[in-house]
Amino acid sequence: DLGYHTSFFHGASNGSMGFLGFSNTLGFDRYFGRAEFNNDKEFDGSWGIWDEPYLQYVKAQLDQQKTPFLSSVFTLTSHEPYVIPEAYKGKFDKGYVPMHQCVGYTDHALRQFFKASKNAPWFEDTIFIFTADHGNQTHFPFYEKTVNRFANPLMIFKPNSGLKGVDMRLVSHMDIYPTVADLLDYTKPFKSWGRSLVSKQEFQPLVINYFSGGSYFIMDENLICVHNGEKAIGFYDVEDKNMEENLIENKTTEMIELEEKCNMFLEDYFESLMSGPKVRPTSEE
């Protein structure tokens, strides 16, 4: 309701991973995929357009968008099969696993994007948020543990602001929405299970993840609850990252409250999923 122009960028074939339908369902005004990029000389032979040329394309499109705008960019070169452009072979550290040199390339692509964008009229007024959809190859034992496999980076950059430093609190993707609302000084009521990371108020952290086997785990400051969609089937100390000692036989009040919170979240999530936002027509329709 603030008049933002919205766009979703994904350099893969249009419709890949369901993002075209997903962005339309969420009401994005425009979708830019491989078809809109329209230059398969930059195709990586597997997923889509290499990150560096695609991010330059994103910058060119943002230059043409009306402000204010909200844009989401889903990069792809750091995904398997872990290849980089021929011109960059040997330029980036191969690290411990095949993905590392791809991350080096994507980091370079982002650096070039910011170099090209820093003098754009929209740059100083833009909040940049970086995160990943999931973890991938691991090398360090810490990330082999059951819970830590889902660890993802989250970085927020707001030019000329006081956002500096590292925050080691437990956070999740759900926290992005209310955090951005606070950074924009948005004061109207809105619905979210997350919390603002820049608020002066203290809110209990809540992290929820879905296991491919059909279970969910929900974490707060003290406990990990494993839920099968109907009830809790396990409770673990938050420091038990490998989830080796199930405490469910000795249920505490805190465990009961966490299970109820998980029940409420799942009920609310699926109700929202079924009702969904109203689909707006794209600007081309």
N, C-alpha and C positions, 0 to 999 in steps of 0.2 A: 504493500500500500504506500510505499515511498517513491514509486516511479522509477525503480531500477530497471535498466535493460539487462536481460540475462542471456548467457550463452554457455554452451557446453562444448569443449574441444576434446577430441579423441582421434589420434592419427591412424587408427585401424580402419578396416573396411566398415562402411556404414552399417549399423545394426549389430556389429560385433559386441559380444558380452551383454547384449540387450540394452546398451546405453542410449540408443536412439529413442526407443520406447520409454525407457526410464526417465530420460530428460524431458520428454513430452508429458509424461504423467505428472512430473513435478512442476510443469508449467514453464520450462525454459523457453525463451523466445526463439532462439536459434541453436542449431546443432551444426558443428563443423567437423567432418570426418575426412577420411581418405579421399572420398569423391570430391568434396569441396576443395581440398588441397590441389587436386587435379595435376599431379606431376609424379608419375610412378618411377621417374629416374631416382627418386629419393626413397623408394620402397626397400625395406630391409630384407625382402624375400620370405618373410615369415609373418610378422605381426602387423606391420604397417609402416608409417613414415618414420625415418630416423628422428630422434628427439631434437637435434640441433636445428635442422631446417624447419621442423614443425613448430618449434617454439618461436622462431623468427616469423613464421606465418601467423602465429597467435598474436605476436606483438603488432604486426601490420593490421590485423583485424581489430584489435583493441583501439588502435589509433583512429579507426573509423566509427567506433561505437559511440552512441550518445552516453553522456554521463548524467547521473551516476550509473555504474554498471556492476554486476556480479558475474564473474566468469569462473568456470571450473575447467581445469586442464588435467587430463589423465595421460601421463607419459607412458612409454612402453619399452624403450630399449633395454632397461635394466631387468627385463623379464627373460626367462629362458627362450630360445636356445643360447643366450649369452654371447651374442656376436656384436661387433662394432664395425663402423665403416672402414673399408680397406685403407683409406687415407690416414686413419688413426691407429693402425696396428703398431704395437710397440710403444705407443705414446703414454699409456696409462699403466700404473702399477697393477700387476695381475693378482697381487695379494694372496690370500689363502684359498679362495674358492673362485670358480669361473665367473661368478657374478661381479666380483670386485672391479675388474677393469670396465665393465659395463656401467657400474655406478660412477666410476671416474669419468667416463664419457658423458653421462647424464649430468654430472656436476659441472663439467665444462660447458654443456649445452645451456644450463641454467645461468652460468656466469656470462655467457654471450648474450642471453636474453636480457639480463639486467644491465649489461653494458649498453645494449641498444635502446633500452627503455628508460634509463635514468633521467634523460632530459625530456621525455614525453610529458605533455601537459597533465596527464592523468596520474603520473607516477607518485608524486608527493601526497596525493589524497587517497592512495590505495593501500589497503591492508593485505599483505601476502601471507598465506597459510600453506605450510608444506607438511604433508603426512603421507603415509603409505596405506594401501588397503589390507596388506597382510605381510607377515614375515616371509623369508625365503631360505636360501642356503645359510647354514650356520657353520661356524668354526669353533667358537669358544664354548666350553661346557656349560656356562651360565645359560646360554640360549637354547641348550638342548633340553632343559627342564620343561615339564609339561606346560606350566603357566607362562614361562618366559618365551616360549616359541611364538607367542602372539604379541610380543613387545614390538612397538612401532615408534618411530620418531614423530614428534610434533613440534614444529617451529613456527612462530608467529613473528613477522617483521612488519613494522609500521614505521616508515621513514620519519626522521626527526621526532621521535617519541622517546619516552622513558622506558620502553620495553627492552630491558637488557638483562642478561644473566641466564642462569639455568635453574629451572624449577623441577625438583625431584619428587614432587607429589604424585600420587596415583591419579592418572587422568585417562580419559578415553575420547573417542571420536564424538560421543554425545556432548562433550563439554565445548566443542567448537562453536556451535550455534549460540548458546547464551554468552560465550566470551565475546564473539563478534558483536552481538547486540549491545553489550556493555561498551565496547570500544567505539561503537557508533552513537553512544548516548541514547539508545532506543529505550523509551520508558513505557510503552504500551504493554499490556499483559500478553504473554505468549506461552505455549505449552512446550515443555522440554523435560526430559529425565536427567539431563546433564546440569552442570553448574558453571558459572562464570569463573574463569581462572584469574581474572583481574579485579574481582569484586573485593571490597573490604570486609564483606561478610564471610564467615566461615561456613562451608557446607560440607557434609560428609561425602567423600568420594564414592562413586558407584561405577563399576566396570562390568559389562556384560558381554559374553562371547558365546557363539554357537559352535559346538563341535560337529564335525561332519558325521559323526555316529548318531546324531539325534539328541544330544544332550546340550545343556547350556551351563555355563558357569558364571556366577555373579560374585564379585569381590567388593568388599568394603575395606575399611582400615584394618580390621582384625581377622576376618574370616573369608574363606572361599567356599561357596555353596555350589554343588553340582546338582542340577535339576533336570529331570527327564521330560519336562513339559507338563507333567501332572503333579509331581511332588519332588521334594528334595531326596536325593539318594546318597548324598555325601556332604560332610563338612570337614574342612581342613584349616589348620592355622595358616594365616596369610604368608608366613615365612616358609611353609612347607610347599615350595614351588614345584616339587615333583609329585605332590599329592600322594604321599606314601602312607599316612596315618589317618584313616577315616574316623572322625570323632562323633559320628551320628548316634552311636549307642548312648552317649551321655549328652543329650540335647540340653542346651541352656536357653534362657530367655532370649539372648542375642541371636542364637541360631533360629529360633522360631520366628523372630521378627524379620530376619534376613530372608527366610523362606517365604514369608508372607509378602515381602517386598518383591521377590522374584515372581510370585504368583500374580501380583498386581501389574507388574511390568509386562509380563507375557500376555495377560488379558488385554491390557491397553494397547500393546503393540499390534496384536492380531486384529483387534477392532479397528484400529487406525488403518491397517493394511487393507482391510476389506472395504472400508468406506472410502479411504483415499482422498487426495485433493482433486478438485475439479480440473479436468484437462482443458487447457487453453489452446486455441489454434495457433500454429506457428505463424510467423510474419509473412510466410509465402502463401498461406491458405486464404 
